[in-house]
Amino acid sequence: MTDLAGRQWRLIREETRDGPTNMALEEVAARTAAKGGPRTVRVYRWEPGTLSLGYRQEADTVDWAFCEHEGIGVTRRPTGGGGIYHDAVGDLSYSIVAPADELPGDLMACYERLCEPILDAFDRMGVDARFVGEERPAIHRPACYLRDLNPAHDVVAGSGDGRKISGNAQYRQRDAVIQHGSLLYDLPAERHLGTFADPATTPEEMRERVTTIHEQTGINREEAVRALEQSLSDWCDADDGAWTDDELDRARRIADRKFGSDEWIRERIDPTATA
């Protein structure tokens, strides 16, 4: 396996974009890395707040009227799992993109490697975070933070068995590995659950299962973002970077044709698959 710090990496510091564009930029970063360009570590936020559906999640698990009334965007991730409401303030999102041949081929080993900077970030924030020790049953399967907890990629924090604070997922695109994840800074539980049709739980029950960076340490959001950015940068010795004009143009096209389309969001049909 290649020494990650011996390659060209760029850090794209926290930027704010809508859901379809955030997902499209990951595909663009994968193409850039696969063609020999810089690998990417990135921190981002979602505006408007967005529900990202897991790849196989059924569209009828969404309360579409609630999302429309509240101005919440909806898109679909290429990764599995349940839906995540990415609040513009309460969520910290990141992605790591690198050529597949530079990362472990074993899925568990790859998760372990790519989650190193995430666990380091929590440590810098003062959060006692670790992978969940053993599987736990789901409370409401359509919701990512309330699904079964998996020791491979679910991170918990706090005393005892801990409560979930981060979920992470991987997929492959154009000979590159993309890992993205969500770290909870704050939890608007009522709004989160409101995006789902008939959630089988209450806000109080959700708070018993889920915790946040702010609850654990009280640091402000800007401090949490800086810790995450620094951990990602130090992990791979990344330089500050930015998207090129060509990458942004391609991302806009992919967002319009795929991640913002009803075919993809409601039916899992990729309109760009034969493009």
N, C-alpha and C positions, 0 to 999 in steps of 0.2 A: 504494500500500500504506500502511496506517495506521501511524503511529508507535506502536510497542508501548508505550513508556513513557508515552504520553499516555492510556492506558486504565486501567481498574481491574483490578489483578492482586492475587492473594493467594498467599503462600508458605505451603504446609503442610509444616512441618518433619518430619523423619523420624518415621514412625509404623510400627508393626508390626501387620500383619494377615495373614489367610490368603490363599491364592492367589485363590479365587473373589471375595472381597471386594475385593482389590486391583484386579482387572480390572473389577468392577462399578462401583467408584468413578470409573473413567475415563469410563464411559458417563454417569454422573450429572454429572460435571464438564462434559462436552460439552453436556448439556441445559441446565445452568446458564448456560454461556457463550453458547449460541445464543439464549437468552431474554433476553440483555442483562445477566446477572449477571456476577460477577467471572470473569476468566480465571484459570487455575490453573497454578502451577508447584509441583511436589510431589516430595519424596524419601520413599522407603518401603522397608521390608524385609519379608521373607516368613517367617512362622512358622505352621506348620512349614516347613522348607525345602521348596521346591516345584519340580517340573518343569513349566514352561509350554510346551505344544506349539505349534508354528507352525500357522496356520490350516489348511493343507492337509496337515499331517503325518499319516501313517497311524498308527492306534492300535497296530498290531502291531510298530512300531519301539520300543515301550516295554517294559521289563522290569517288568511289573506286580507280579510276586511280590517283586522286590527293593524296589520302592518301598513296598509294603505292609509288608514285614519291617522296613525302615529308618524307617518312619513319615514317608515323603516324600509330600507332597500332589501331586496332578496336576490341572492345569487346561489350558485351551486359550486362546491369545490370538486376538484378531481379526486380528492381523497375520501375515504370512507368515514364511518362514524355518524354521529347524530348532528343535528343543527346547533350552531353557536350564534347567539346574538352578540355581535361585536359592537359594544357601546362606544361611542366616540371618545368618551372619557374613561370608562371603566375597563377597557380592553387594551392590552399591549400585544401587538402581533409582530412576528418576526418570520423571516425565511432564510434558508441557507441553500445555495445552489452551487453544485460542482459536478464535473464529469464523473460518470459512474465508475470508471476504471481507477479513480483516485480514492475511492471509498470502499469500506468493507463490503464484500458481496453478501455476507450473512445479514439478514434483516435485523436481528437482535443486536449484533455487533455494530451495525450502522446506526441504529437508534442510540446506542450507548455513546458512540463517538460524537454524533451530532447534538446530543443533549448536554455534552460537557459544558459548553458556554452558557446554557440555560441554567443549569444547577449552580454554576459559578456566579451568574447574575443574581440569583436569589441569595446566595451567600453574601455578596456585596451589599445587598439591600438589608441584610440582617434577618432574612427569612429562613427558618429551619425547614428546608425543603428536601425531598428525596422521592425516588420512585416508590409507588405504593408497594407494600411488601407482598401482598397476595391479592388475588382477584376478589372483587366484591360485586354482588348482584346489582342489576339495574333498578332504578326507581322509576324512570320514564325514558324508554329507549330512544324515542326521537330526539331527545336533548343530549348533546354530547357530554355536558357536565353531570348528567344524571344517568348515564349508561353504566354498564359494567366497567369497573376499574381494572385496568390491565397493567401488570408490572413492567411491561415493555416500554410504555410511552406515557402513562399517566403519572403526574407528579402531585404529591400531597404535601401539606405543611401543617405545623402545629403539633400539639402534644398528643399522646396516645397513638392511635392508628392514623391520625391526621385527616384532613379534609382536602378535597381536590382543589388545586390552585392553577394547574396548567395541563393542557392537552396538546399532544404533538402527533403529527402524521407525515407520512412520506409517500411520494409517487415518483415515477420515472417518466421523463419526457425528452425525446431527442438525445438519447444516450447520456442524459444527465440525471442526477438525483436531486429532487426538490424536497426539502423538509420545511414544513411551516407549523406554526403553533400559536397558541393563545395563552397569555399570562393575565390572570385577573388582577387588575388594580383595585377595582371596586365592583360591587354587585347590585345593580338595580333589578332585584329578583322579580318584582311584579312585571316589569317591562320585558325581561327575559322570558318568563313563562308565558306572557301574553302573546308572544309570537307563535305559540303552538296551539293547535286545535285540541281542546279538552286535555290539558296536561294532567297527568295522574299524580299530582303532588301540589303542595302549597308553597308560597314564598318562605314560610317558616321552616318547612321540611327541606327546602333547597338550601337554606342557610346552614342547616345542620350537616349537610353533605359537602358544602362548598365554602371555601374561605378566600380571602383576598390579601394582596400585598399591604393595602392600607390597614386592614384589620390586624395583621400580624405585626407591623412595625410602625405605622403612623407616618411614614415618610411621604413627601408630596410626589405627585406624578412625575414632575420633571426630574427629580432625583432617581426615580425608578427607571425612567427612560435612559438617563445617562449611564446607569449601572448596566443595563442591558446592552446598550451600544458599545460600551467599553469592553465588556466581556466578549462579545462577538468579535470585536476588533483585535483584542489581545490573543484570542484563541487561534486565529489564522494569520496574524500580523497583517491585517488589512489596512490599506490606505483609504482616506476619505475619497469618495467617488460620486458619480452622478450618472443618470441615464443619458445616452446619446439621443440626439434628435431622431435618428432612425429607429432606435428602440421605442421611443415614446410614440412614434407614428405607427409602428407595428402593433404596439399594445392597444392603441385606440381602435384599430381595425379589428383585432381579436375580441376586445371588449364588446364592440358593437355587434359583431357577427355571432359570437359564441356566448360569453358569460353574461351578456345582457339580454339574450334572446329567450323567448318563451319555450322554444324547442329544447334548449339546454336546461333551463331552470325547472320547467314543469314536466318534461318528458325524457330527459337525459339523452337527447339526440344532439350530436355535435355537428352543427352546420358547417364547420370548417374541416371536417375529417377528410373530405375529398378535394379540398381546395389546393 
